[in-house]
Amino acid sequence: MEYRGMKKWRPFATMPEQYIGLKEMINKQVEVAQPILTEEQMEQMNFTLIEALHTNKQVYLTYYKQGQCITETGFIQFVNTLEDLFVFIDGVFGLKHRPRLIELLDVRFV
């Protein structure tokens, strides 16, 4: 008698399109609409961004990207209001991220 191992499960992996379609459906169900911020919230975020930029303190950043609200820790490196973007360095991996200021939802000190 020969051990078949994982051979018996191979027929179920012959339709990768099905898995791709299911993944897309799950991602669409998880999507949220971008929250709208008040003037007071935007002003508070502005003050926090300026302070974090000048003091080089680590902050929690929450921003909207492709239907999801993402929260990361990092350091603010650069803010450009004319081009509507800012640059922050991820506190975990040290990667640079360049989201737009419109996508920014919340900034808090660690």
C-alpha positions in Angstrom: 0.0 0.0 0.0 1.4 3.4 -1.0 1.1 6.5 1.1 -0.7 9.2 -1.0 0.1 12.2 1.3 -1.5 15.3 0.0 -2.3 14.0 -3.5 -5.8 13.3 -2.5 -6.5 17.1 -1.9 -5.1 18.3 -5.3 -8.5 18.3 -7.1 -9.7 21.0 -4.8 -6.8 23.3 -5.7 -7.5 23.1 -9.4 -9.8 26.2 -9.4 -7.7 29.2 -8.2 -10.2 31.5 -9.7 -12.7 30.4 -7.1 -10.3 31.4 -4.2 -9.5 34.7 -5.9 -13.3 35.5 -6.2 -14.0 34.5 -2.6 -11.1 36.7 -1.4 -12.5 39.7 -3.3 -16.0 39.1 -1.9 -14.7 39.0 1.7 -12.6 42.2 1.1 -15.7 44.0 -0.2 -17.7 43.1 2.9 -14.9 44.4 5.2 -14.6 47.8 3.4 -15.8 50.9 5.3 -16.6 54.3 4.0 -14.1 57.1 4.7 -15.1 59.0 7.9 -15.7 62.7 7.6 -13.8 64.8 10.1 -15.0 68.0 11.7 -13.0 71.2 11.7 -12.1 70.8 15.3 -10.7 67.3 14.7 -8.7 68.5 11.8 -7.3 71.5 13.8 -6.3 69.2 16.7 -4.6 66.8 14.3 -2.7 69.8 12.8 -1.4 70.8 16.2 -0.4 67.2 17.0 1.4 66.8 13.6 3.3 70.1 14.1 4.4 69.1 17.6 5.4 65.6 16.6 7.4 67.0 13.6 9.3 69.4 15.8 9.9 67.2 18.8 10.4 64.0 16.9 8.0 62.1 19.2 6.5 58.7 18.2 2.8 58.9 17.3 -0.1 56.6 16.5 -1.4 57.4 13.0 -4.7 56.2 11.7 -5.4 56.7 8.0 -7.8 55.5 5.4 -6.5 53.3 2.6 -8.5 51.3 0.0 -11.6 50.9 2.2 -9.7 50.2 5.5 -8.7 52.2 8.5 -5.1 51.5 9.2 -3.4 52.3 12.5 0.4 52.4 12.7 3.1 53.8 15.0 5.8 56.0 13.5 7.7 59.3 13.4 6.6 62.3 11.3 9.4 63.2 9.0 7.9 65.8 6.6 4.6 67.6 6.1 3.7 69.4 2.8 0.4 71.1 2.9 0.7 72.4 -0.7 1.0 68.9 -2.2 -1.4 67.5 0.5 1.0 64.8 1.7 3.1 63.9 4.7 5.9 61.4 5.2 6.2 59.2 8.3 8.7 56.5 9.1 7.2 53.2 10.4 8.3 52.6 14.0 8.4 48.8 13.5 10.2 48.3 10.2 11.6 51.8 9.5 9.8 52.1 6.1 8.7 55.4 4.7 5.0 55.9 4.0 3.6 58.9 2.0 -0.2 59.1 2.6 -2.2 62.2 1.7 -3.4 64.5 4.4 -7.0 64.0 3.3 -6.6 60.3 4.2 -5.4 61.1 7.7 -8.0 60.3 10.4 -6.3 60.5 13.7 -2.9 61.4 15.2 -2.1 60.7 18.9 1.1 60.5 20.9 2.3 57.2 22.1 
